[in-house]
Amino acid sequence: MRFRIYRYDPESIGKPRMQDYEIEFDPRGKKVLDALIAIKDCLDESLSFRRSCREGVCGSDGVNVNGRNVLACVTPLEGLKQPIEIRPLPRLPVIRDLIVDMAQFYQHYRAVKPYLINLEPEPENERPQSPEERAELDGLWECILCGCCTTSCPSFWWNPERFLGPAALLQGYRFIADSRDQTSDERLDFLEDPYRLFRCHGIMNCVEVCPKGLNPTQAIGKIKTLLVKRAL
Amino acid sequence: MIPKRRFDAVIVGGGGAGLRAALQLAEANLKVALISKVFPTRSHTVSAQGGITAALANVSDDNWHWHMYDTVKGSDYLGDQDAIEFMCRNASSAVYELEHMGLPFSRLDNGKIYQRPFGGQSQNYGGAQAIRTCAAADRTGHALLHTLYQRNIAARTQFFDEFFALDLIRDADGYVLGVTAMEIESGEPWVFEARTTLLATGGACRIFRHSTNAHINTGDGLGMVLRAGLPLEDMEFWQFHPTGIPEVGSLITEGVRGEGGFLVNKLGEKFMANYAPNAKDLASRDVVSRAIAQEIRAGRGCGVHGDYVDLKIEHLGTEKIKARLPGIRELSMQFAGADPITDPIPVTPTAHYMMGGIPSNLHGQVVSPAHYGPEEAVPGLYAAGECACVSVHGANRLGGNSLLDLVVFGRAAGMHMIEHLRENPIPRPLPQAEVEKSMARVARWDRKGGTETVAGLRGEMQRVMQDHCGVYRSEELLLAGLEKLTRVAARLPDAAIRDHSKHFNTARLEALELENLLPIARATLVSALARTESRGAHSREDHPQRDDRQWLRHSLYYCQNDQLDYKPVKLKPLTVESFQPKERTY
């Protein structure tokens, strides 16, 4: 199989480049991550990428394959046009090869206060939540913070420091939507900002690429609706 | 000069146990550093699926005494009953605490936490099936890990993400004073100095060729402990999960069988009834794994090679599968090419969990024989989670008890560390020679021109462990395995990496991980060879019976000369009556 992979060595003065690899590899049932590991083990130890769970739940190996942001570990090799072009996630600073600096992404995540705030004394047992209230969280809490969505968003490309991006906004809404959280108003105050929230123009790249099938655009829409309702 | 940071506590590992302990310390306003080789939500806790066990009695009549009985029986009586009582007694409050933190548990119609049946659970000491495992769909580990990480953001824990811990720093009096580490991005060494150090580095199933574990599960904390001259406990006990996807190893939760799924062989027979007439598909994991292995051996496996069995859930219906088992459906479609709504999932026993590990007590203190007895605390050193052996799981862990172990003992360790810090306010001088020894070990990988590769040796080790230390073992098989492994390990000095760059050098990381894996594999084979009985997950075909007279004791392995030592199982609980060993059937 043939691959073209983005290489960047922070210790050389050279520019980033694309490197071609050819490897005997039966793609049946195999994923892009399997090929990356085979190349690293057999051809070129210096090829660098992140990986952990290898089953699409930890979010380590977001990369861009043939122009699309994906998790390498759940993307089948079969059906991909060769040479398979693998690049780091767009718009984030590259540390080395396929490894990007996620600091900005995590900073936006932390900015939405991604934790439950409830100032009532804790009850002896669980806080009750009906199945319907709990269902409001489905499609929100499953986010694995891989960054595929945010780095595919043109609004993020243009304003990476000020627009929170789909992943952080999805998490912002996850706590607004939680019947147990008491700070929806403060959360909405923070989000009501021309950049943090309103740079989203509904382009929906985030929905298109999310490897977990989540819908950040819809969550953002719900935040906007709540802001409108509140203003009336 | 190596940069040095001083904290009250340093925690190695950002999974459930590390994060739970960090939270305890940070909320007590102590200075905590949590160092993790991956961003914390990439830790392997995220892969836990089915749930966390606690006798909340939301669905079936239940209490913690029954949970304790099941855990002792599940451990094949090798679990320490004081620690098991402590865990089961604290289980409900631990789960409620997670709910209060925001964990999005699935809910029952009355608004309470959803619970599902899991293997080895009973009411009334061996009676009817209990329904005890609390779940957030089939992504409970994800929910738990993210919730704990989020609470740590609120508590302002100081994270050192993508730092790789190298060695414990231990002074001449045996005090542990922190760790050496490497910042992965820059490749620079660091010293983390602290009066308390917690190892929460998770499991090490990457010694096997096929495992449910993440690539990062290389037992780094165990390697650090062995290098510091301390022992590992019960390393012969590894759980083979009955339902991993063949070849890739991805886990299919026991919760699938809890929700009503069952196993069939190629003849379509529900064979579990022949092996566990009462519990059937919800027998303990060691029992189900052996049953599958027997079916495959008898030529009743499915597929062209007859090397797996089928797990069927079509009868549950589309709605229930989508609501309760969405993650399983996704994994099955991605890795087995089967949509469980219409097709069975192929499964086979797969290395999953390390019951053994760093010997510790129910306060999370690492203990080892020193002067007066087998359980002397190593001052300043703690361990929690899968890397620790408390031992609550004994010879076989029950499903749903590992997430519980993380939070109960993560919290207990945090609390004891606070006490230790109060009693030891003055930092002891750091032995510089220990730091230099650690740096020299890493510098070894700067050498050029070796004849062996890290990937090559790792692959051979994994094959040896897979072939010689699986579900069934025998003296002949283990001896041959040990001989092979000795030969693989002897080639390690000839191994070199070709990439000598500093920044984010993952080849160097993999080399350092291999140095942790190899002695763990050896500890496993040596301990397994010595234990001439079958107990829990350790099945010796040449010694098929459990032998309580000789073997109701824990193994301790030291890497110096492969030395083995033993200590008694604690059969006396804290407050309740002891459960005496008896025949174990399901």
Interface residues (C-beta under 8 A of the other chain):
Chain A: D9 P10 E11 G29 K40 D41 C42 E45 S46 S48 F49 R50 R51 S52 C53 R54 E55 G56 V57 C58 G59 S60 V74 I95 R96 I99 M102 Y106 R110 K113 P114 Y115 L116 N118 E122 E124 N125 E126 R127 P128 Q129 S130 P131 E133 R134 L137 W141 E142 I144 L145 F175 D178 R180 D181
Chain B: V38 F39 T41 R42 S43 H44 V46 S47 L56 V95 Y96 E99 H100 M101 G102 P104 F105 S106 R107 L108 D109 N110 G111 K112 I113 A136 R139 H142 A143 H146 Q150 R151 I153 A154 E185 A214 H215 I216 E247 V248 S250 G327 E330 L331 Q334 F335 G337 T453 A455 G459 I497 R498 D499 S501 K502 H503 F504 N505 T506 A507
